[in-house]
Amino acid sequence: MVSIFKKRIIAYIADFFVISAFLWIFAQILAFIVIPHSMFLIYNYFIYLLPIIIIVYFVLLEKIKGTTVGKHLMFLKVKSNTGGSISFFQAILRNISKLYWLPIILDILIGYLTGGSKDRILNKLSKTNVVEE
């Protein structure tokens, strides 16, 4: 049986495939505008667009559905420690470290070092947890 920690890692990778696919489609549509007008500098803004898309993706899906595409594929759901659905504040707080790779690694390491569990520190601070459906 696969541990919930491994399922969460697989779900996280699957979610980034979904985000990457969305960005690829967006870039292809944008290319129709950029190439004829030689506006290639617009691609410099993707570094700023990516964190916004990541936060919107994780926050909205976890708040509205309680799960993301990756978590849904792994039969996982995000719940508040009280057992109900999470608030927008909880969703933002628990997902802020997913902006880039280094913060999420630090989030996992700090959570492991401070609590001995394999739970992220921002899950503890936001009072949320990921459970199996």
N, CA, C and O atoms as a GROMACS GRO file, in nm:
protein
  532
    1MET      N    1   0.083  -0.118   0.000
    1MET     CA    2   0.000   0.000   0.000
    1MET      C    3   0.088   0.125   0.000
    1MET      O    4   0.187   0.130   0.073
    2VAL      N    5   0.054   0.222  -0.080
    2VAL     CA    6   0.132   0.344  -0.094
    2VAL      C    7   0.095   0.439   0.020
    2VAL      O    8  -0.022   0.458   0.052
    3SER      N    9   0.198   0.500   0.082
    3SER     CA   10   0.172   0.593   0.191
    3SER      C   11   0.110   0.722   0.137
    3SER      O   12   0.125   0.755   0.019
    4ILE      N   13   0.042   0.794   0.224
    4ILE     CA   14  -0.021   0.919   0.184
    4ILE      C   15   0.084   1.022   0.143
    4ILE      O   16   0.057   1.106   0.057
    5PHE      N   17   0.203   1.016   0.202
    5PHE     CA   18   0.311   1.108   0.166
    5PHE      C   19   0.353   1.087   0.020
    5PHE      O   20   0.371   1.184  -0.054
    6LYS      N   21   0.368   0.962  -0.021
    6LYS     CA   22   0.404   0.932  -0.160
    6LYS      C   23   0.292   0.972  -0.256
    6LYS      O   24   0.318   1.021  -0.365
    7LYS      N   25   0.168   0.951  -0.215
    7LYS     CA   26   0.055   0.992  -0.298
    7LYS      C   27   0.054   1.143  -0.316
    7LYS      O   28   0.022   1.193  -0.424
    8ARG      N   29   0.088   1.216  -0.211
    8ARG     CA   30   0.091   1.362  -0.219
    8ARG      C   31   0.201   1.409  -0.314
    8ARG      O   32   0.181   1.505  -0.388
    9ILE      N   33   0.315   1.344  -0.313
    9ILE     CA   34   0.423   1.381  -0.405
    9ILE      C   35   0.381   1.354  -0.549
    9ILE      O   36   0.404   1.437  -0.637
   10ILE      N   37   0.320   1.240  -0.573
   10ILE     CA   38   0.272   1.206  -0.708
   10ILE      C   39   0.165   1.306  -0.752
   10ILE      O   40   0.165   1.349  -0.868
   11ALA      N   41   0.075   1.342  -0.662
   11ALA     CA   42  -0.030   1.439  -0.693
   11ALA      C   43   0.030   1.575  -0.726
   11ALA      O   44  -0.017   1.643  -0.817
   12TYR      N   45   0.132   1.615  -0.652
   12TYR     CA   46   0.199   1.743  -0.675
   12TYR      C   47   0.263   1.747  -0.814
   12TYR      O   48   0.253   1.847  -0.885
   13ILE      N   49   0.328   1.639  -0.852
   13ILE     CA   50   0.389   1.631  -0.985
   13ILE      C   51   0.281   1.632  -1.093
   13ILE      O   52   0.296   1.700  -1.195
   14ALA      N   53   0.173   1.559  -1.072
   14ALA     CA   54   0.062   1.559  -1.169
   14ALA      C   55   0.002   1.698  -1.184
   14ALA      O   56  -0.031   1.740  -1.295
   15ASP      N   57  -0.011   1.770  -1.074
   15ASP     CA   58  -0.064   1.906  -1.080
   15ASP      C   59   0.026   1.998  -1.162
   15ASP      O   60  -0.023   2.084  -1.235
   16PHE      N   61   0.156   1.979  -1.152
   16PHE     CA   62   0.244   2.063  -1.231
   16PHE      C   63   0.244   2.024  -1.378
   16PHE      O   64   0.274   2.108  -1.464
   17PHE      N   65   0.210   1.901  -1.410
   17PHE     CA   66   0.188   1.865  -1.551
   17PHE      C   67   0.063   1.938  -1.603
   17PHE      O   68   0.062   1.985  -1.717
   18VAL      N   69  -0.040   1.947  -1.521
   18VAL     CA   70  -0.162   2.018  -1.560
   18VAL      C   71  -0.132   2.166  -1.582
   18VAL      O   72  -0.174   2.224  -1.682
   19ILE      N   73  -0.061   2.227  -1.489
   19ILE     CA   74  -0.025   2.368  -1.502
   19ILE      C   75   0.064   2.390  -1.624
   19ILE      O   76   0.046   2.487  -1.697
   20SER      N   77   0.159   2.300  -1.646
   20SER     CA   78   0.247   2.312  -1.764
   20SER      C   79   0.168   2.300  -1.893
   20SER      O   80   0.196   2.372  -1.989
   21ALA      N   81   0.072   2.212  -1.897
   21ALA     CA   82  -0.012   2.197  -2.017
   21ALA      C   83  -0.091   2.325  -2.042
   21ALA      O   84  -0.101   2.370  -2.157
   22PHE      N   85  -0.146   2.384  -1.937
   22PHE     CA   86  -0.218   2.509  -1.952
   22PHE      C   87  -0.126   2.619  -2.005
   22PHE      O   88  -0.164   2.693  -2.096
   23LEU      N   89  -0.005   2.629  -1.948
   23LEU     CA   90   0.089   2.731  -1.995
   23LEU      C   91   0.132   2.707  -2.138
   23LEU      O   92   0.151   2.803  -2.214
   24TRP      N   93   0.149   2.582  -2.178
   24TRP     CA   94   0.186   2.551  -2.316
   24TRP      C   95   0.076   2.597  -2.412
   24TRP      O   96   0.105   2.659  -2.515
   25ILE      N   97  -0.049   2.567  -2.378
   25ILE     CA   98  -0.161   2.611  -2.462
   25ILE      C   99  -0.165   2.763  -2.467
   25ILE      O  100  -0.186   2.821  -2.574
   26PHE      N  101  -0.147   2.828  -2.353
   26PHE     CA  102  -0.146   2.974  -2.347
   26PHE      C  103  -0.034   3.032  -2.433
   26PHE      O  104  -0.054   3.130  -2.504
   27ALA      N  105   0.085   2.971  -2.427
   27ALA     CA  106   0.199   3.018  -2.507
   27ALA      C  107   0.174   3.000  -2.656
   27ALA      O  108   0.214   3.084  -2.736
   28GLN      N  109   0.108   2.890  -2.694
   28GLN     CA  110   0.078   2.868  -2.836
   28GLN      C  111  -0.021   2.970  -2.888
   28GLN      O  112  -0.008   3.019  -3.001
   29ILE      N  113  -0.120   3.002  -2.808
   29ILE     CA  114  -0.218   3.105  -2.848
   29ILE      C  115  -0.149   3.240  -2.856
   29ILE      O  116  -0.172   3.318  -2.948
   30LEU      N  117  -0.066   3.269  -2.758
   30LEU     CA  118   0.006   3.395  -2.754
   30LEU      C  119   0.102   3.409  -2.872
   30LEU      O  120   0.127   3.520  -2.919
   31ALA      N  121   0.154   3.298  -2.921
   31ALA     CA  122   0.248   3.302  -3.034
   31ALA      C  123   0.184   3.360  -3.159
   31ALA      O  124   0.251   3.425  -3.239
   32PHE      N  125   0.056   3.337  -3.177
   32PHE     CA  126  -0.013   3.394  -3.293
   32PHE      C  127  -0.014   3.547  -3.288
   32PHE      O  128  -0.019   3.613  -3.392
   33ILE      N  129  -0.008   3.602  -3.169
   33ILE     CA  130  -0.005   3.747  -3.154
   33ILE      C  131   0.139   3.799  -3.160
   33ILE      O  132   0.166   3.901  -3.222
   34VAL      N  133   0.229   3.727  -3.096
   34VAL     CA  134   0.367   3.772  -3.080
   34VAL      C  135   0.446   3.766  -3.210
   34VAL      O  136   0.511   3.863  -3.248
   35ILE      N  137   0.442   3.653  -3.278
   35ILE     CA  138   0.527   3.633  -3.396
   35ILE      C  139   0.500   3.735  -3.506
   35ILE      O  140   0.597   3.792  -3.558
   36PRO      N  141   0.378   3.762  -3.546
   36PRO     CA  142   0.358   3.860  -3.654
   36PRO      C  143   0.401   4.003  -3.616
   36PRO      O  144   0.434   4.083  -3.704
   37HIS      N  145   0.400   4.033  -3.488
   37HIS     CA  146   0.432   4.169  -3.446
   37HIS      C  147   0.570   4.180  -3.381
   37HIS      O  148   0.607   4.287  -3.331
   38SER      N  149   0.647   4.072  -3.383
   38SER     CA  150   0.782   4.068  -3.324
   38SER      C  151   0.784   4.123  -3.180
   38SER      O  152   0.869   4.204  -3.145
   39MET      N  153   0.691   4.077  -3.100
   39MET     CA  154   0.681   4.120  -2.960
   39MET      C  155   0.732   4.009  -2.867
   39MET      O  156   0.663   3.971  -2.772
   40PHE      N  157   0.851   3.957  -2.893
   40PHE     CA  158   0.903   3.844  -2.818
   40PHE      C  159   0.934   3.876  -2.672
   40PHE      O  160   0.948   3.785  -2.590
   41LEU      N  161   0.945   4.002  -2.639
   41LEU     CA  162   0.972   4.041  -2.500
   41LEU      C  163   0.859   4.003  -2.407
   41LEU      O  164   0.878   3.995  -2.285
   42ILE      N  165   0.742   3.979  -2.461
   42ILE     CA  166   0.628   3.942  -2.377
   42ILE      C  167   0.654   3.810  -2.304
   42ILE      O  168   0.598   3.786  -2.197
   43TYR      N  169   0.738   3.723  -2.363
   43TYR     CA  170   0.768   3.596  -2.298
   43TYR      C  171   0.852   3.615  -2.170
   43TYR      O  172   0.859   3.524  -2.087
   44ASN      N  173   0.914   3.730  -2.154
   44ASN     CA  174   0.988   3.759  -2.031
   44ASN      C  175   0.895   3.767  -1.910
   44ASN      O  176   0.939   3.753  -1.797
   45TYR      N  177   0.767   3.790  -1.934
   45TYR     CA  178   0.671   3.803  -1.825
   45TYR      C  179   0.619   3.669  -1.774
   45TYR      O  180   0.546   3.666  -1.675
   46PHE      N  181   0.654   3.559  -1.839
   46PHE     CA  182   0.609   3.428  -1.792
   46PHE      C  183   0.661   3.397  -1.653
   46PHE      O  184   0.593   3.329  -1.576
   47ILE      N  185   0.779   3.447  -1.619
   47ILE     CA  186   0.834   3.422  -1.486
   47ILE      C  187   0.746   3.485  -1.378
   47ILE      O  188   0.745   3.438  -1.264
   48TYR      N  189   0.674   3.591  -1.412
   48TYR     CA  190   0.582   3.655  -1.318
   48TYR      C  191   0.442   3.595  -1.327
   48TYR      O  192   0.368   3.595  -1.229
   49LEU      N  193   0.408   3.544  -1.442
   49LEU     CA  194   0.276   3.485  -1.462
   49LEU      C  195   0.264   3.348  -1.397
   49LEU      O  196   0.158   3.313  -1.345
   50LEU      N  197   0.371   3.272  -1.398
   50LEU     CA  198   0.368   3.135  -1.344
   50LEU      C  199   0.325   3.130  -1.197
   50LEU      O  200   0.237   3.051  -1.165
   51PRO      N  201   0.383   3.209  -1.106
   51PRO     CA  202   0.338   3.202  -0.967
   51PRO      C  203   0.191   3.239  -0.948
   51PRO      O  204   0.122   3.182  -0.863
   52ILE      N  205   0.143   3.332  -1.027
   52ILE     CA  206   0.002   3.371  -1.018
   52ILE      C  207  -0.087   3.254  -1.059
   52ILE      O  208  -0.186   3.224  -0.992
   53ILE      N  209  -0.052   3.188  -1.169
   53ILE     CA  210  -0.130   3.074  -1.216
   53ILE      C  211  -0.125   2.959  -1.114
   53ILE      O  212  -0.226   2.894  -1.088
   54ILE      N  213  -0.009   2.936  -1.056
   54ILE     CA  214   0.005   2.828  -0.956
   54ILE      C  215  -0.085   2.855  -0.835
   54ILE      O  216  -0.159   2.767  -0.791
   55ILE      N  217  -0.078   2.976  -0.782
   55ILE     CA  218  -0.159   3.009  -0.664
   55ILE      C  219  -0.308   3.001  -0.697
   55ILE      O  220  -0.385   2.944  -0.620
   56VAL      N  221  -0.348   3.058  -0.810
   56VAL     CA  222  -0.490   3.054  -0.848
   56VAL      C  223  -0.537   2.910  -0.864
   56VAL      O  224  -0.644   2.873  -0.815
   57TYR      N  225  -0.458   2.828  -0.932
   57TYR     CA  226  -0.493   2.687  -0.953
   57TYR      C  227  -0.515   2.614  -0.821
   57TYR      O  228  -0.621   2.556  -0.798
   58PHE      N  229  -0.413   2.617  -0.734
   58PHE     CA  230  -0.422   2.542  -0.608
   58PHE      C  231  -0.529   2.600  -0.515
   58PHE      O  232  -0.607   2.525  -0.457
   59VAL      N  233  -0.532   2.732  -0.499
   59VAL     CA  234  -0.625   2.793  -0.404
   59VAL      C  235  -0.770   2.771  -0.447
   59VAL      O  236  -0.853   2.728  -0.367
   60LEU      N  237  -0.800   2.801  -0.572
   60LEU     CA  238  -0.940   2.788  -0.616
   60LEU      C  239  -0.988   2.643  -0.614
   60LEU      O  240  -1.097   2.615  -0.565
   61LEU      N  241  -0.907   2.552  -0.666
   61LEU     CA  242  -0.952   2.412  -0.668
   61LEU      C  243  -0.964   2.354  -0.527
   61LEU      O  244  -1.059   2.281  -0.498
   62GLU      N  245  -0.868   2.385  -0.440
   62GLU     CA  246  -0.877   2.330  -0.304
   62GLU      C  247  -0.989   2.394  -0.224
   62GLU      O  248  -1.051   2.328  -0.140
   63LYS      N  249  -1.017   2.521  -0.248
   63LYS     CA  250  -1.128   2.587  -0.177
   63LYS      C  251  -1.263   2.539  -0.230
   63LYS      O  252  -1.352   2.505  -0.152
   64ILE      N  253  -1.278   2.537  -0.362
   64ILE     CA  254  -1.408   2.506  -0.421
   64ILE      C  255  -1.437   2.356  -0.421
   64ILE      O  256  -1.545   2.313  -0.380
   65LYS      N  257  -1.341   2.276  -0.466
   65LYS     CA  258  -1.362   2.132  -0.478
   65LYS      C  259  -1.302   2.051  -0.364
   65LYS      O  260  -1.341   1.936  -0.342
   66GLY      N  261  -1.208   2.110  -0.289
   66GLY     CA  262  -1.141   2.036  -0.183
   66GLY      C  263  -1.028   1.950  -0.234
   66GLY      O  264  -0.966   1.876  -0.157
   67THR      N  265  -1.000   1.958  -0.363
   67THR     CA  266  -0.896   1.875  -0.423
   67THR      C  267  -0.848   1.940  -0.552
   67THR      O  268  -0.917   2.025  -0.609
   68THR      N  269  -0.731   1.900  -0.597
   68THR     CA  270  -0.681   1.942  -0.728
   68THR      C  271  -0.688   1.823  -0.821
   68THR      O  272  -0.729   1.714  -0.779
   69VAL      N  273  -0.650   1.841  -0.945
   69VAL     CA  274  -0.653   1.729  -1.040
   69VAL      C  275  -0.561   1.617  -0.992
   69VAL      O  276  -0.600   1.500  -0.993
   70GLY      N  277  -0.440   1.652  -0.950
   70GLY     CA  278  -0.346   1.551  -0.901
   70GLY      C  279  -0.396   1.481  -0.776
   70GLY      O  280  -0.386   1.358  -0.766
   71LYS      N  281  -0.449   1.556  -0.682
   71LYS     CA  282  -0.503   1.494  -0.560
   71LYS      C  283  -0.623   1.406  -0.592
   71LYS      O  284  -0.641   1.299  -0.533
   72HIS      N  285  -0.706   1.450  -0.685
   72HIS     CA  286  -0.822   1.371  -0.725
   72HIS      C  287  -0.778   1.238  -0.786
   72HIS      O  288  -0.839   1.134  -0.759
   73LEU      N  289  -0.674   1.241  -0.869
   73LEU     CA  290  -0.623   1.118  -0.929
   73LEU      C  291  -0.568   1.021  -0.825
   73LEU      O  292  -0.571   0.900  -0.844
   74MET      N  293  -0.518   1.076  -0.714
   74MET     CA  294  -0.462   0.994  -0.607
   74MET      C  295  -0.562   0.970  -0.493
   74MET      O  296  -0.527   0.916  -0.389
   75PHE      N  297  -0.689   1.014  -0.515
   75PHE     CA  298  -0.797   0.997  -0.416
   75PHE      C  299  -0.764   1.064  -0.284
   75PHE      O  300  -0.783   1.007  -0.176
   76LEU      N  301  -0.715   1.189  -0.293
   76LEU     CA  302  -0.684   1.268  -0.176
   76LEU      C  303  -0.774   1.391  -0.171
   76LEU      O  304  -0.824   1.437  -0.274
   77LYS      N  305  -0.794   1.444  -0.052
   77LYS     CA  306  -0.879   1.562  -0.034
   77LYS      C  307  -0.819   1.647   0.078
   77LYS      O  308  -0.762   1.595   0.174
   78VAL      N  309  -0.834   1.779   0.065
   78VAL     CA  310  -0.786   1.872   0.167
   78VAL      C  311  -0.902   1.906   0.260
   78VAL      O  312  -1.010   1.945   0.214
   79LYS      N  313  -0.879   1.892   0.388
   79LYS     CA  314  -0.981   1.921   0.489
   79LYS      C  315  -0.921   2.012   0.596
   79LYS      O  316  -0.801   2.010   0.621
   80SER      N  317  -1.007   2.089   0.657
   80SER     CA  318  -0.968   2.166   0.774
   80SER      C  319  -0.954   2.069   0.891
   80SER      O  320  -1.014   1.961   0.890
   81ASN      N  321  -0.876   2.106   0.990
   81ASN     CA  322  -0.862   2.018   1.106
   81ASN      C  323  -0.994   1.997   1.180
   81ASN      O  324  -1.009   1.901   1.256
   82THR      N  325  -1.091   2.086   1.157
   82THR     CA  326  -1.223   2.070   1.218
   82THR      C  327  -1.307   1.969   1.140
   82THR      O  328  -1.415   1.931   1.185
   83GLY      N  329  -1.259   1.927   1.023
   83GLY     CA  330  -1.330   1.827   0.943
   83GLY      C  331  -1.405   1.884   0.825
   83GLY      O  332  -1.448   1.808   0.738
   84GLY      N  333  -1.422   2.014   0.819
   84GLY     CA  334  -1.496   2.076   0.708
   84GLY      C  335  -1.406   2.118   0.594
   84GLY      O  336  -1.287   2.084   0.590
   85SER      N  337  -1.464   2.192   0.503
   85SER     CA  338  -1.384   2.242   0.391
   85SER      C  339  -1.298   2.359   0.439
   85SER      O  340  -1.327   2.419   0.543
   86ILE      N  341  -1.194   2.391   0.364
   86ILE     CA  342  -1.101   2.494   0.406
   86ILE      C  343  -1.148   2.632   0.359
   86ILE      O  344  -1.225   2.643   0.264
   87SER      N  345  -1.101   2.736   0.427
   87SER     CA  346  -1.134   2.874   0.390
   87SER      C  347  -1.032   2.923   0.286
   87SER      O  348  -0.932   2.857   0.260
   88PHE      N  349  -1.061   3.039   0.228
   88PHE     CA  350  -0.966   3.096   0.133
   88PHE      C  351  -0.834   3.128   0.200
   88PHE      O  352  -0.728   3.105   0.142
   89PHE      N  353  -0.838   3.179   0.323
   89PHE     CA  354  -0.715   3.209   0.394
   89PHE      C  355  -0.632   3.083   0.416
   89PHE      O  356  -0.511   3.084   0.394
   90GLN      N  357  -0.697   2.975   0.457
   90GLN     CA  358  -0.626   2.848   0.476
   90GLN      C  359  -0.567   2.799   0.344
   90GLN      O  360  -0.454   2.750   0.340
   91ALA      N  361  -0.643   2.812   0.236
   91ALA     CA  362  -0.596   2.767   0.105
   91ALA      C  363  -0.475   2.848   0.060
   91ALA      O  364  -0.378   2.791   0.007
   92ILE      N  365  -0.479   2.978   0.079
   92ILE     CA  366  -0.364   3.062   0.041
   92ILE      C  367  -0.243   3.029   0.126
   92ILE      O  368  -0.133   3.012   0.074
   93LEU      N  369  -0.262   3.020   0.258
   93LEU     CA  370  -0.151   2.993   0.349
   93LEU      C  371  -0.086   2.859   0.320
   93LEU      O  372   0.037   2.850   0.318
   94ARG      N  373  -0.164   2.755   0.297
   94ARG     CA  374  -0.105   2.623   0.277
   94ARG      C  375  -0.039   2.608   0.140
   94ARG      O  376   0.043   2.518   0.122
   95ASN      N  377  -0.073   2.694   0.044
   95ASN     CA  378  -0.019   2.682  -0.092
   95ASN      C  379   0.086   2.785  -0.128
   95ASN      O  380   0.140   2.781  -0.239
   96ILE      N  381   0.117   2.877  -0.041
   96ILE     CA  382   0.211   2.984  -0.073
   96ILE      C  383   0.351   2.929  -0.102
   96ILE      O  384   0.426   2.991  -0.178
   97SER      N  385   0.387   2.819  -0.044
   97SER     CA  386   0.522   2.764  -0.067
   97SER      C  387   0.533   2.690  -0.200
   97SER      O  388   0.643   2.651  -0.239
   98LYS      N  389   0.423   2.672  -0.271
   98LYS     CA  390   0.427   2.599  -0.398
   98LYS      C  391   0.464   2.688  -0.516
   98LYS      O  392   0.459   2.644  -0.631
   99LEU      N  393   0.500   2.812  -0.489
   99LEU     CA  394   0.533   2.904  -0.597
   99LEU      C  395   0.653   2.856  -0.678
   99LEU      O  396   0.652   2.863  -0.801
  100TYR      N  397   0.754   2.808  -0.611
  100TYR     CA  398   0.874   2.757  -0.677
  100TYR      C  399   0.918   2.630  -0.604
  100TYR      O  400   0.861   2.596  -0.501
  101TRP      N  401   1.019   2.561  -0.655
  101TRP     CA  402   1.061   2.433  -0.598
  101TRP      C  403   1.129   2.447  -0.463
  101TRP      O  404   1.103   2.366  -0.374
  102LEU      N  405   1.214   2.545  -0.444
  102LEU     CA  406   1.288   2.558  -0.318
  102LEU      C  407   1.196   2.580  -0.198
  102LEU      O  408   1.215   2.514  -0.096
  103PRO      N  409   1.099   2.670  -0.204
  103PRO     CA  410   1.012   2.689  -0.086
  103PRO      C  411   0.935   2.563  -0.046
  103PRO      O  412   0.916   2.539   0.074
  104ILE      N  413   0.890   2.483  -0.141
  104ILE     CA  414   0.815   2.362  -0.105
  104ILE      C  415   0.906   2.259  -0.038
  104ILE      O  416   0.864   2.188   0.053
  105ILE      N  417   1.031   2.252  -0.084
  105ILE     CA  418   1.126   2.159  -0.021
  105ILE      C  419   1.155   2.204   0.122
  105ILE      O  420   1.160   2.122   0.213
  106LEU      N  421   1.175   2.335   0.140
  106LEU     CA  422   1.197   2.387   0.276
  106LEU      C  423   1.074   2.366   0.363
  106LEU      O  424   1.088   2.335   0.482
  107ASP      N  425   0.958   2.383   0.308
  107ASP     CA  426   0.831   2.362   0.381
  107ASP      C  427   0.823   2.219   0.433
  107ASP      O  428   0.787   2.197   0.549
  108ILE      N  429   0.856   2.123   0.349
  108ILE     CA  430   0.852   1.982   0.390
  108ILE      C  431   0.960   1.953   0.494
  108ILE      O  432   0.933   1.887   0.594
  109LEU      N  433   1.082   2.004   0.471
  109LEU     CA  434   1.192   1.979   0.566
  109LEU      C  435   1.165   2.040   0.703
  109LEU      O  436   1.186   1.975   0.806
  110ILE      N  437   1.119   2.164   0.705
  110ILE     CA  438   1.089   2.230   0.833
  110ILE      C  439   0.976   2.157   0.905
  110ILE      O  440   0.980   2.139   1.027
  111GLY      N  441   0.874   2.116   0.830
  111GLY     CA  442   0.764   2.041   0.890
  111GLY      C  443   0.812   1.910   0.950
  111GLY      O  444   0.768   1.871   1.058
  112TYR      N  445   0.901   1.843   0.880
  112TYR     CA  446   0.954   1.716   0.929
  112TYR      C  447   1.041   1.737   1.053
  112TYR      O  448   1.032   1.662   1.149
  113LEU      N  449   1.125   1.841   1.050
  113LEU     CA  450   1.216   1.865   1.162
  113LEU      C  451   1.144   1.917   1.286
  113LEU      O  452   1.188   1.890   1.398
  114THR      N  453   1.036   1.991   1.269
  114THR     CA  454   0.967   2.047   1.385
  114THR      C  455   0.863   1.955   1.446
  114THR      O  456   0.831   1.966   1.564
  115GLY      N  457   0.810   1.862   1.366
  115GLY     CA  458   0.703   1.780   1.421
  115GLY      C  459   0.725   1.632   1.413
  115GLY      O  460   0.648   1.555   1.470
  116GLY      N  461   0.830   1.590   1.344
  116GLY     CA  462   0.856   1.448   1.331
  116GLY      C  463   0.764   1.377   1.235
  116GLY      O  464   0.784   1.259   1.205
  117SER      N  465   0.662   1.446   1.185
  117SER     CA  466   0.572   1.384   1.088
  117SER      C  467   0.615   1.426   0.948
  117SER      O  468   0.703   1.511   0.932
  118LYS      N  469   0.553   1.368   0.849
  118LYS     CA  470   0.585   1.404   0.712
  118LYS      C  471   0.489   1.511   0.660
  118LYS      O  472   0.464   1.520   0.540
  119ASP      N  473   0.437   1.591   0.750
  119ASP     CA  474   0.344   1.697   0.714
  119ASP      C  475   0.418   1.828   0.698
  119ASP      O  476   0.511   1.857   0.774
  120ARG      N  477   0.378   1.907   0.601
  120ARG     CA  478   0.440   2.036   0.576
  120ARG      C  479   0.411   2.133   0.689
  120ARG      O  480   0.306   2.125   0.753
  121ILE      N  481   0.503   2.225   0.713
  121ILE     CA  482   0.484   2.323   0.821
  121ILE      C  483   0.364   2.413   0.791
  121ILE      O  484   0.293   2.453   0.883
  122LEU      N  485   0.341   2.446   0.663
  122LEU     CA  486   0.228   2.532   0.630
  122LEU      C  487   0.094   2.460   0.645
  122LEU      O  488  -0.009   2.526   0.663
  123ASN      N  489   0.093   2.328   0.637
  123ASN     CA  490  -0.030   2.254   0.671
  123ASN      C  491  -0.061   2.270   0.819
  123ASN      O  492  -0.177   2.285   0.858
  124LYS      N  493   0.043   2.265   0.900
  124LYS     CA  494   0.024   2.280   1.044
  124LYS      C  495  -0.023   2.421   1.078
  124LYS      O  496  -0.114   2.439   1.158
  125LEU      N  497   0.040   2.522   1.016
  125LEU     CA  498   0.004   2.661   1.044
  125LEU      C  499  -0.136   2.695   0.995
  125LEU      O  500  -0.208   2.772   1.058
  126SER      N  501  -0.175   2.638   0.881
  126SER     CA  502  -0.308   2.666   0.827
  126SER      C  503  -0.417   2.578   0.887
  126SER      O  504  -0.535   2.595   0.857
  127LYS      N  505  -0.377   2.484   0.971
  127LYS     CA  506  -0.470   2.393   1.037
  127LYS      C  507  -0.552   2.313   0.935
  127LYS      O  508  -0.674   2.301   0.944
  128THR      N  509  -0.478   2.259   0.837
  128THR     CA  510  -0.540   2.174   0.736
  128THR      C  511  -0.462   2.043   0.729
  128THR      O  512  -0.350   2.033   0.777
  129ASN      N  513  -0.524   1.944   0.669
  129ASN     CA  514  -0.454   1.820   0.642
  129ASN      C  515  -0.511   1.757   0.516
  129ASN      O  516  -0.623   1.786   0.473
  130VAL      N  517  -0.432   1.669   0.458
  130VAL     CA  518  -0.472   1.598   0.338
  130VAL      C  519  -0.508   1.456   0.381
  130VAL      O  520  -0.429   1.387   0.445
  131VAL      N  521  -0.629   1.416   0.344
  131VAL     CA  522  -0.679   1.284   0.384
  131VAL      C  523  -0.717   1.204   0.260
  131VAL      O  524  -0.739   1.260   0.152
  132GLU      N  525  -0.723   1.074   0.276
  132GLU     CA  526  -0.769   0.988   0.165
  132GLU      C  527  -0.919   0.992   0.158
  132GLU      O  528  -0.987   0.994   0.261
  133GLU      N  529  -0.972   0.994   0.035
  133GLU     CA  530  -1.118   0.997   0.017
  133GLU      C  531  -1.178   0.864   0.053
  133GLU      O  532  -1.300   0.847   0.045
   0.00000   0.00000   0.00000
